[in-house]
Amino acid sequence: MTDDVTSRATAALSNLFIGDALAMPVHWFYNVHDIDKAFPDGIKTFEAPPEFHPSSIMSLHSTSGGGRKGAGNQAPRDIVGGVILKGKQSFWDRPNVHYHQGMRPGDNTLNAYCALTLMETMGESGGHYDQDNFLQAYIKLMTSDTPAHPDTYAESYHRGFFANLEAGLPAEQCGAVTHDTPSVGGLVTIAPLAIGERLRGRSLAETQKLCRDHLALTHPDSFLADVCDAYVALIDGLLFRDSERNAESVQELLLQAARGLPRRDLTKLVNSSKPEREVVGRVLSTACYISDSWPAVLYLACKHQQDPLRALQINAEIGGDSVHRGAVLGVLLGLIHGEAAGNLFAQLTEHKSINRAIEQLVRSDAPTA
């Protein structure tokens, strides 16, 4: 591996956690005026979540399965509080409670912890992915009696997975389908898998299949799988690109990955003078659905590829599903720039564990792809 490849891989994985933690305090704020009210100086660094969340509908979400209360795929007992998120169920019954209440500046949300868990299992297996090892570690992370992560909220896919597990399905068949299965949160664990396997010589096609199979464990959706293919190909192109390639060629790689929005339309948005909040908020939805969140990530990466920290700050200030968008965006910016965004990495609560997992995954003795 060249120094450039190592730096890009390290920066990408570092930024995954930075992008997640930076957006955490305003995650799922859907009115930008509420973001400005809570943080009048903008999102410049890690912050704690406000006590009051004006857009929170956590109280409407099912605690016994995926989706909203009364939806299908419900377990006979509460999943939240009984199986996962032990000690946190009481927060789900109150209006306007922040999804990440009680978390500290620099804390990461649940999906980022899933990415860290995957990285640690790969590190234990010589940098390679093992589905059974991941599933065992994921179940342990989620069901620990002593909280293994600081979050209060679990997305629909987590609740659906454990409802199916409670019903007796094998872990590899517990992926649940709900209205938000095709969401950007499904891509948060993909980059560590793709980077680790490509650094150890697995072909791009094989790595894409492995990532699709991993995605299907929790997010069984064909369009999301197609976006996953594009994401892995983009990671590969940025990771192993010639160092002499300029910003225009990097943007070409980003535009080639467009899914859910015609490339010509994405190009127009990138080249327009519209404010980011108008593009992602009016033209593209800020919600989790992959049809809009994926082109939003590509738009922000194209627009601000030379200033990763500002790109992640803007992503947070746009609102919506900003933590998962930020994790994916952070990966791309790290691959482009080869450096972590700003000086924030050392301020992550779990930076030592994260750094150790990154070093195991991106170690110098891994054979080049």
N, C-alpha and C positions, 0 to 999 in steps of 0.2 A: 504493500500500500504506500502511496505517496503521502507526503505531509499534507497536501491539499485535501486529499480524500479523508484522512483522519480528522483534520480540522473541521471539514464540512459535516461529517457524521456527528462529531462531538457537539458542534454548535446546534445542529438540528435537534438533537435529543435534549440539549439544555433548554433551547427555546420552547420546546413542547411544554415544559413545566412553567417557564416564565410566562408564556402567553395565557396559560390556564389561570395561574395565580393573579396575574395583573387584572384580568377581567372579572374575577370572582365576586368582588363587592357589588357589581352592577349586573350580574348575570340574570337574564330574563327580565330586565327592565325594558319595557316596550315603548315607553314614552321618553324621548331624549330629554325633554324638559325636566323629568324626574331625575335623570342622571346629573344634569346641570345643577339642579337644586341641591342634591346630595353632595356633589363634588364640584363646587363652583369654579375651582381652578383646574378641572379636568382630572383625568386618571394619569398621573405622572409616575407613580411608584406603587408598591404594594400597599393596600389599605384593608382595614377590617370591614366586613359587611355592615351596612346600617341596620339598626334594629327593625325599622319599618320598611317593608318592601311593597311599594304601591301597586305592583303588577302581579304579586304572588297569588297563585291559585293552588298552592300545595294542599290546601284543605279540601279541594275538590277531587284530588287524586286518590285512587284506590290504595288501601294499605294491605289488601289481600291478593293483589295481582296487578297485571299491567293495565294501563289506561286510567280512565276516570272511574269514580264510584259507580257501581252498577254495571260495569262493563263485563265482558266474558272473561274466561280464563282466570277465575277467582278461586283461591284455595279456601278450604273450610275454616282455616284459622288465619289470623293476621300474619302476613309475611313481614311487614314493617313492625318491628318491635318484638315479634316472636321468633323470626328466623334471621333477619338482617336488621341493621340499624337498631340494635338493642339499646333501650333507654332513650330512644329518640321519637317514639310514636306520638307522645303528647304534643309535640310541636306541629304535627300534621293536622290537628283539629282546630287550629287557631287561624283566623284570617290575617293576612298581611305579614305573616312570619317569613323572614328571609330564608330562602332555600338552603343557604349555607350559614345559618345563624350560629353564633358562637365561635366561628373560625377566626383565626388571627391573620394579620398581614403576612403574606408569604406562604400561607397554607395552600395546598392543592386540593382540588375537588376529587370526587370519587373516581371519575373516569381516568384522571391522571394517575391515581393510585393503581388502577388496573394496568395502566401502561408500565408503571414501575414494577408491579408484580410480574408482568410478562418478561421484562428485562432481567429481573432477578432469576426467574426460572431458566431463561436462556443462558445466563451466566453460569448457572450450575450445570448446564448441559453442553459446555464447550462452545457457547455462542449459538447453538442451534435450538430451534423451536420444537417442543414436544407437546402435542395437544393434551395428553393426559396430565402431564405435569402442570400445564397452565390451568386446566380445569380444577385440579385439586387445590392449587394455590389460590385461584379466584374464589372458590367456595370457602376456603379458610379465611381469606381476607374479609369476605362479606358476612360470615356467620360467627366470627370470633366473639366470645362473651366479653372479653376486654377489647374495646374498640381499637381496630387496627388502622383506622383512618378517622379524620375529624369531621366528616360530612354528616349532614342531617337528611339530605335528599338523595333518593335513588331514582334514576330515570325509569320509565316504563319497562324498558327491556330487562333491567335487573329484577324488577318485581315479577314480571312474567316468567323469567327464567326460574326463579326460586319457587313460584307457584307450581310450575311443571315438575320441578325436582321433588317438591313435597308430594305431588301426585304419583310419584314413583317412576317417572321417566328417567332413562339413563342421561347422565349429564350432557353427553354429546348430542342429545335430541331435545334439549330443553329450550332452545331458541323460540321465543314467542312472537307472534305477529300482531301488532296493534296499529293504530292510525299513524304513529310516528316511528315505525320501524325503519323506514328509509331516512335516517337522520345523520347529521354530521358527527354526532357523538360516537357512531360506530367506527369512525376512522381514527379515533384517538390512539388505539393500540396498534395500528397498522405499521407506522413508521419504524418502531424498534424491530419488529419482526422482519420487515423488508430490508432494512439496513444491515442487521446482523447476518441474515442469510446471504445477501449479496456480497458482503465483505468476505464471506467464507466460501465463495465460489459457486453457490447455487445459481443456476441460470435464471434470467429474468422471467421466462415463461413459467418455470417451476415455482419461483418465488411468488408470482402472481396467483397461481393456483393455491399455494399454501395460504396466502393471505385471504383469498376468497373463502377457503374452507374454514379458516379461523373466524372470519367475519360472520359466517353462517351459524356459528355456535350461539351468537347472541342477536344477530341482525339478519335474518333470512329474507333477503329482498334482492331481486334480480337487477334492478336499476342501480341500487347502491353497490352491488357487486361490480357492475360495469364501471362505476366511478372509482371503485377501489382499484380496478385494473389500471385506470388512467393515473391514479395517484401513485401507484407503485412504479409505473413506467416513468412518471415525472421525477420521482425520487431518484430513480436510477440515472436518468438523463442528467440531472443536476449534480448528483454525487460524483459521477465519473466523467463529467465533461472536461474538455481541454481547458486548461487554465487561461488560455489566450482568448477564449470566447468572451465577447463583450455583452453589454447590457441588452442590446437588440437581440442577440441570439438566445440569451436567457429568457427574454420575453417571448420569443418564438416557442420555446419549450413550454412555457406556461400556457400560451394560447392554444397549443396543440392538445392540451389536456382538457379543454372545455367539454363539458357534458351538461345536458339540460338547458343550455343556452347556445344558440348558434354562434360560431366563432366570430362572425362579422359583427354581431351585436355586442359581444364582449369587447371586441377591439374598439368599437365606437365608444363604449363606456370608459375604457381606459384612456382614450384620447380626448374625451370631453373635459370641459372645465367645470362640470357639476360638482358640488360639494359631496364628500363621501357619504354624508348622512342622507343626501338626496338619492344617491345611487343605491346604497344599501339601506333601505327603509321605505323607498317609494318604487323604484324600478325593480329592485330585488328585495325580497322579504328578509327580515332579520331573524326569522324563526328557524327552527332546527332542520326543516325539510331539505333534503339534499339537493333537490332541483334548483333551489336558490342559494343555499349556503355554500355549495361548492363553487359556482361562478363568483360568489362574493369573495371567497378566499383568493381565487385567482386574480380577481380585479385588484384587491388590496396588495397582493404580492407584486403585480405588474406596476402599480402606481407608486409604490414606496419601497422598491427592492433595494435602494441604496441607503435606506434609513430604517433598519429593522425595529428599533425601539419605538420610533414614531408610528410605524405601521401597527404595532401591537397596541399602542395607546389609542390610536384611532379606532381599531377594532373594538376595544373595550367601550369607548365612548359612543359607538353606534348602538350598542345594546343588543337585545335579543339573546340568542344562544351564543353569547360571545366567548364563553370559556372554551367550548369545543371548537368553534371556529378559530379561536386564538391558538389553540394547541396545534391544529393542522397548519395554520398560517405560519406559526413559529418554526415548524419543521422546514417549510419551504424557504423561509428567510435565512435560516441557519445554513442550509445547503447553498444558497446563493452567495451569502456574505462570508461564510467561514468563521464567524465569530458570534458568540452569544450576544443577545441584545442588551446594550448598556452594561451596567455593573450590578445587575439585579440577581444574578444566579446565586451569589453567596448569601443573599437575603432570603432565599427560599427556606422555609422551616426545615425541610428534609434534604437540604442541599448535600449533606455528607453522604446519605444513603443513595441519593440520586447520582451523585458523582461517582460513587463506587460502582453502581450498576452500569453507568455509561462506560467507565474504564474497562469493565469486564467484557462489555459487548463490543467495544471499539478498541481492541487491544492490538498492539503492534505486530504480534506474531500471526495474526489472521492472514491467510493467503488472499491475494488480490483476486477480484472477480475477473 
